[in-house]
Every structure is written in structure tokens, then in C-alpha cells.
Amino acid sequence: MSPTIVLFTQDLRVHDHPALTAAVDAGETVLPLFVVDPRIVRRSARNRCGYLSEALAGLRAALRARGGDLVVREGDTAGHVRALAERTGAEAVFLTAGVSRLAARREDLLRRIGLSVRPFPGLTVVPPGEVTPAGADHYRVFTPYWRAWAEYGRRAVLPAPREVRLPEGVAPGAVPDGLAAAGIGTAARDRLTGGEAAARARLDSWLDRGLVRYARERDRLPAAATSHLSADLRFGCLSALEVTEAAEAARAGAGTEEFVRQLAWRDFHHQVARAFPELPVRDYRSGDRGWREDPDALDAWRRGVTGVPIVDAGMRQLLGEGFMHNRARMITAAFLTRTLRVHWRAGADHFHAHLVDGDVADDYGNWQWIAGTGNDTRPNRAFNPLRQARRFDPEGDYVRRHVPELRGLPGRRALTPWREPEPPDGYPPPIADPGR
Ligand code: FAD
């Protein structure tokens, strides 16, 4: 029998990997492949390239431990798949189905080579498009989606294959030198370590210690009491289905319910992105939002020097960690699009250039939601940054952690430095009304 090529993309794991398991079950030998495409790398966040490089090393080690290897090539995906198929006699490519325009184009190119391309589930808990409302190809509103999502009959979580046998005579190739430092945006000082082993350790400790506090503390900015699993899910070092089922098995009451709901939000944005591939570039819900060109304000927002401490703290967390707390993402995105009226695309692109978890569906879907051009049923809801700060960082601890210029201001005074008789040195006055 001819080998099966398993093309890895956003699924860098061996546990609960339907495409890999099917290839092991179906063929004599399996050729696990990752192609580093320099055109994609050049547009990716440096923080994601760093994570990717570690995740590839981890995947290679996991496959080697099972008698196989990860074959790595650099260049054009379709070209390398064609060359490897010709060399080994492979006729089929198995992969995890994606939702982006890039994923659709890749599948199309592989089919045109004449290979049998089999997409498998594995990206989300409920595969995009599997639950739909009557007469439409996707849900536009979360609550009915959530109800349908909860009733969906899920597939079983798969164990990692015991053995993976590689065809003979294929050089494994090396992960390109410099991948870890490639890409756009600044490299974060405190980025999470990438790869399946680190991700599974994070999941275990989250289930043991974090989940039970989640419902109570997820919105408290200084507590940082969320899972920090988003990058692991983004790169597929964890399967969203396995994470969901593990959280359910942990029976952490309201913690489980609230956490699983967030995973359903992730699925929701993926099914929107699949049905509306223009999500990163075009309003999902059109209408004139009165956007303004304001390069100075955009620059101050990007650098975290708007003079509004809760906004600056979030933006500096992003630069320092390649991560931002969800509540801070909401506050900073609302400040840019609702207070400054700068277009959501500029903000989403900046997030995308820095987030380790930066993902087309989740980043642009959430930005459009906040900007009022997306799936929010109340697109004009008010969002007052100062009120948000008082509610979610009442003692100013999150602000002082990320904005050193404000460390001398105790308690909630750090939230309103412009009210000080002597404003702190080196910290600017607000560039726009922060609210009351
Ligand atoms: P937890 O609170 O522990 O949630 C568990 C998981 O659920 C997350 O890891 C994530 O996979 C998923 N999730 C949680 N909230 C959301 C949500 N609103 N939408 C979709 N999935 C969600 N998330 C990304 O993964 N990538 C992005 O590029 C991204 N960009 C965002 C941009 C904006 C403007 C906003 C408001 C939110 C964005 N989010 C994005 C969603 C959310 O902020 C992050 O998933 C979350 O902060 C990651 O931290 P965590 O893993 O500790 O989350």
C-alpha cells in the first residue's frame, strides 16, 4: 500500500488527532509533514513564529518516540507535497479541515495536483457548518448557537497513536534556522513556551487549580485567573474537544459551565469565519460607523501611552507577553473603535502582529463584535473605560503591574492620574475623554 501524507497546519499534536489516527489505521506507512511557507512566516507575528518553532520541535519528538518523524520542508506547500508524493508513491493527503481562505486555497491546490485530499475534524469541538439554523449556513447570534452546540453528538476523543511508521528514504529535514525570530511585531519578553508537552502540563494544572475559580474570577484583571490555553488551542497543541471533555469531567460546577461556554464562543467565531471568509477585511454587518483617520491616536494606542491607564496597561501587557487578558482586550478595542473612532481593522491588525494566540476567526471576529460591525445583537452598547477600570481593577493593581510610571499612585488613584495635583512624571494626559 502507498503511504499517506498527513499535512499538519494548526494541529501540532499527536493526541486526539483524527487525521493522524486515520492515516495510521489506514496505511502501511505515514508521512507526517509540515511545510514552513516563508510567505506566511513573513506576515506572522514574531511571537507566533517563536511558539511555532517550539511546537514543531515538540511534535517531531513525539513522533520520533513513536518510531516516526516529522518531515519538515521550507517553501511552497503544494510543491513539496507533490514532490514527496512522487518520491514515495503517496496518493492521499489527510489534514485537519480549516476555515480560513488560506486553508480553502491549500486544499484546492492539493486536489489539482491529483491527490485525494481528505479533511478531518479536529480544529473545534463542533466542526464548523455541522450545526446550522433552518435555511442558513451559519449562526449569526451566539445564544441559539450555544443551545445547538450543547446538543451536538460529539465524536470520541482519540488517544495518541502508539506507533507511526515512516516510508523509507525520506529525509526528515530541519526546522529552518531563524524561524523563532522571524515575523512581524515586537518579540515579547514573557511569552508562553510552545508545544504539546507544555500545553498538556498547562491544561493539567488548570484543571487541578484554576477551573474551580474561573466563574468567580475570570473578569478580575489583576487575578489573571483564566486558563492561558488560547495559544495552545490556536496551534492545535491541544484539541478543543479534549479540553472541553476534560473540563466537563472535572465537574467544577459554574467554573466548568463558564469555561465550556468560552470554548463554544471559539467555535462560534470559527463557523462565522467559514461562512464569511472576508471577516478579516470587510464588515460582517455593513453600515457607516463614522470612522476617523487619526495616526497619532493610533500610534499612542499601539504603544500604550494614551494617558488612560486601563487602556495602556492592556496594550503594554500585549507588548510584554504577546497575550492580553480578555477583559483588557475588550476595553482596549472599545477605546480604539468607540472612543477614538479608529477603524477596527487597524486595531485587529496590531493585535494580530503581537498575539501568540492571534487567529483569524477569533481576532477579527471579536474585533468586529466590539466595533459593532460583527455579531453583537446590541452593536451600539456603551463602553466606558473608566467604569470598566473601577469594576475590574478596583485597586489599580493591574494598572501598576503593567504601567511602571503609575507605581507611585496607591489604590484606585492609579486609575485617574490626571486628577492628581502633580501628575506622575513621564505619563501623558488622556488623549480622549476616558469617561466618568
Ligand atoms: P479563557 O478565558 O481561559 O477561555 C478559554 C478558551 O476559550 C480560550 O483559550 C479561547 O480559546 C476561548 N475563548 C475565550 N473567549 C473567547 C472569545 N471571546 N472568542 C473566541 N474564543 C474565546 N482569542 C484568541 O484565541 N485569538 C485571538 O486572536 C483573539 N483576539 C481577540 C480580540 C479581541 C478584541 C477580543 C475582545 C477577544 C479576543 N480573543 C481572541 C478572545 C479571548 O480574549 C481570548 O481567547 C482569551 O483572552 C485567551 O485567554 P485564555 O486562554 O486565558 O481564555
Boltz pocket constraint, residues with backbone or C-beta under 6 A from the ligand:
constraints:
  - pocket:
      binder: B
      contacts: [[A, 218], [A, 226], [A, 227], [A, 228], [A, 229], [A, 230], [A, 231], [A, 233], [A, 234], [A, 259], [A, 262], [A, 263], [A, 265], [A, 266], [A, 267], [A, 269], [A, 324], [A, 325], [A, 326], [A, 327], [A, 329], [A, 330], [A, 333], [A, 351], [A, 355], [A, 357], [A, 358], [A, 359], [A, 360], [A, 362], [A, 363], [A, 364], [A, 366], [A, 367], [A, 370]]
      max_distance: 6.0
